[in-house]
Amino acid sequence: MIEGSCHCGAVHFEVHKPLEWITECNCSVCRKLGTIWAHADESEIVLKHASGATIRYVWGDRTLAFHSCSTCGCTTHWLGLDKAAGTRMAVNMRLANPADIKGLRLRHFDGADSWAYLD
């Protein structure tokens, strides 16, 4: 299990899945947020936060909602908006302990152009 939280601790997550890699995306929002994502099914991630502890940002094709802590502003996770398309989500591994992700492979995803992994 890998845990992480925003800076103030109001939003906490646990990843209950062995991760093969984490992903750095170069789309306009991920690049500006500076995120590194761990993707999983919603059933494999536990989010802990009070109601109203996050604000969401939806843009572009409106398929994802990016969530940030409403207190400290850290981007914590995204959720898919079309549950018919699946229950994938991702959490921001920049908020995990660096020692916990040190050995994980970092893959680069071209979300800005080709929509493919670059490795």
N, C-alpha and C positions, 0 to 999 in steps of 0.2 A: 504494500500500500504506500502511496505517495500522498502527502498532505501539503496544503498550501493555504495562504490567506492573504487578504489585502493588507495594506500597511497598518491600518488601525485595528484589524482583527474582526471587524463586523461581518465579513464574508469569509467563510472557510470552506474548503473542499477536500474530499478524499477520493483518490482514484483506486478502485478495487479491481484492477486489471493489470496483468503484467504488460508493460509497454515495450514494444519492439523498437520504437523510435518516437521522436517528437518532431514537430514540423514548424519551420519558419516560412511564412508566406510573404510574398512581396506585393500583394494587392494594396491598393491605396490606403485602406483603413488599417490593415495589419502592420504595414510598414510604419505608419505614423504612430500607432500604439506601441510598437516595439515588442510585440507578443511572440511567444513560442508556445505552440499548442500541443496538448495531448488529446487526441480524439478517442472517443469511446461511445458506447451506447449509454443512454441516460441511466439504465439500470446498473451500470458499472461505476457511476460517480455519485457521491453523496455531497449535496450542497447544504451548508448550514448557515442560515442567516434569518434575521427577523423580517417580517413583512415590511416592505418599503425600504429595505436596506440597499437595494440596487436600483439604478436607473438603466433603462434600456435604450439602445440606439439601433434603429433599423434604417437601412439605406439600399441603394442599388436595386437589385432584383427582388428585394424584400423577402428573402428566404431565411435570413439569419437575424437574430436579435443579440447584439453585443451587450453584455451587462457589466456595469462598473459600480463600485461602491459609492453610495450617495454621500458618504462622509469624507473619505480620503481620495476618491477618484480613480483608484486602481481598477483597470479592466480585469475582471476575474474569469469570465466565461462567455461562451455563446451558446444559444439554443436554436435549433431548427424551428421554423414557424409552421411548416407544413408537415404535420404528424403522419399524414398519409404517405409521405416520401420516406419515412423512417424516424427513428428517435436518436439520431446522432447528435452529439454535442462535443464541446471541447473546453478545457480549462487552461488557463495561462500558467505555464510552467515557470515563467519568470517569478512567480509568487511562491514557488516551492523552495525548499532548502537546496542550495546548489550541490551539496554533497549527495543528495538523493537522486539527482538527475545526471550526475557527472559521467557515468558510464553509458548513458543512452545515446544512440546514434541521432544526429541532427540531420534531418532531410530538408531540402529547400524546395518549396512548392511555388511554381510560377502562376500565381493567381492574378497577375497583371496582364498576362498575354496568352500563353499556351494552355493554361489550366492543367498542367502536368508536373510531376516531380522532375527535377532537373538532374537527378543522379542516375 
